[in-house]
Amino acid sequence: MSKNWLFLLALSAVLAALLKLINIPAALMLGAMFAAIVLSVNGFEAKVHRWAFRIAQGMIGSMIAAKIPLTFLDELQNSWLMFLLGVTSAVIGAAFIGWVLAKKQVLPGTTAVWGMSPGAATGMTIMSEEFGADMRLVAFMQYTRVVFMAFLASLISWLYIADKGIPLPQTIWFPEINWYNLTLTFAVIICSSILTIRFKIPGGSLLLPLVFGLVLQAFTSYRLEVPYWLLAIGYTTIGWSIGLRFTKPVLKYAYKVFPKVMLAIICLLLICAGVAILLVYFADIDPLTAYLATSPGGIDSVAIIAMSSPVDMPFIMAMQACRLVLVVTLSPALARFISKNLNKNEC
């Protein structure tokens, strides 16, 4: 391990400890993410290996599956209307904001449409180039949204918990381990990663272990298991993976459009916050659960924050997962439609 990686590890530990000291949810991920951003913009050129990132996502998916009771399917069936509202609002809002940015020629071509997609940041970045978008700007927009939403969600969660006097879930760093279940969990994670690569499933490294884990636990006596000390490695890996994407060349390239990009992200946030308020008042969902369920942040960062907060995890993850599927399914069609309309108007 080079000195830079050791320094990144040390800085991540210090920042995570400070955030943990003031009870910020997802302190491990945020500390790692901020440390990676600091080093990256100061010339540290590195990236997390894709397999390390996939396994880290698989750990998160497995832990979510272990915590979700099977009764959540009944809850979704009974609340399908509000669920539909929560899932579609961010997608429609993001598409509209992207269209406005493209119409005003703030960004070239369909770059804004891909950059504003509320989910599947890596998948949207990769696919955008095939549709003529500027992949560097799309990556900047996507990961700025992920970082901003992760920090804001943690801050809101912290403020809500402090205001209500709600104790945070207890962290047991070294629980007793069922090694058979742990081995089974890693088998599920590895198989899910292979299937994700083979069939190019966006978000599959996190979603497949979640789905397979739920099915496995529904029909067998086995349980997925990821001890917290191992989960902490996953949190750190995800934080590094996000933060190291903010290189100095990317920031310099996007400097001129940064204020407009941030304004667009804030507009998307307000749309989602509006839907969260509707869920609170008309569906009797607690405010923090409603906010995290509708938050247009990355599904993995939202999951980490939710796991360290007293919220309805099944509801949050079901809404986030469904929105991810909708984003991946509709984004290419939306980009084509907006691109054709823009071309017609120019003619």
Buried (B, 14 or more C-beta within 10 A) or exposed (E): EEEBEEBBBEBBBEBBEEBBEEBBBBBBBBBBBBBBBBBBBEEBEBBBEEEBBBBBBBBBBBBBBBBBEEEBBEBBEEBEEBBEBBBBBBBEBBBBBBBBBBEEEBBEBBBBBBBBBBBBBBBBBBBBBEBEBBBBBBBBBBBBBBBBBBBBBBEBBBEBBEEEEEEBEEEEEEEEEBEEBBEBBBEBBBBBBEBBBEEEBBBBBBBBBBBBBBEBBEEEEBBBBBBBEBBBBBBBBBBBBBBBBBBEEBBEBBEEBEEBBBEBBEBBBEBBBEBBBBBBEEBEBBBBBBBBBBBBBBBBBBBBBBBBBBBBBBBBBBBBBBBBBBBBEBBBEBBEBBBEEBEEEEE
